[in-house]
């Protein structure tokens, strides 16, 4: 059974990935009431053209209370892939409140005939497989820093979603934002 969306009901878009902008634009083009929530301020895109809350929620009860206060009828989750805590929290709150929840995911990368991929089960295993002196670009996030302790390569350029104030914990690591 497909639920029809009333134009008077409010849709919460959990933002953080670029797909949020397309989802918001599509909803607005259909005259839907939209609000958004971002865990941190946008740094790569223009602000969303809808009322937007910025900041993380202090757990499911805070998200639930805010959603009820905002009269949210459904959630479309376009949060960043590394913000799985946001998605898990929202899915749980939606289940508790009996609200529709949709998670928008990017398609997985697929190898082409010219690619030479090596698959590893963990970040640590990938680090151990790096050839001596190699330069590596990583977007695994600051939470994986301990996995790089024994890095055999020359340098790791680690992408961050926001500027890092602290110094790199390793001489071979450079943060990029």
ABEGO torsion letter per residue (X at the ends): XBBBBBAABBBBBBBGBAAAAAAAAAAAAAGBBBBBBBABBBAABBBBABBBBBEBBBEAAAAAAAAAAAGBABBBBABBAAAAAAAAAAAAAAAAAGBBBBBBBBBBBBBBAABBBBBBABAAAAAAABBBGBBBBBAAEAAAAAAAAABABABBBBBBABBBABBBABAABBBBX
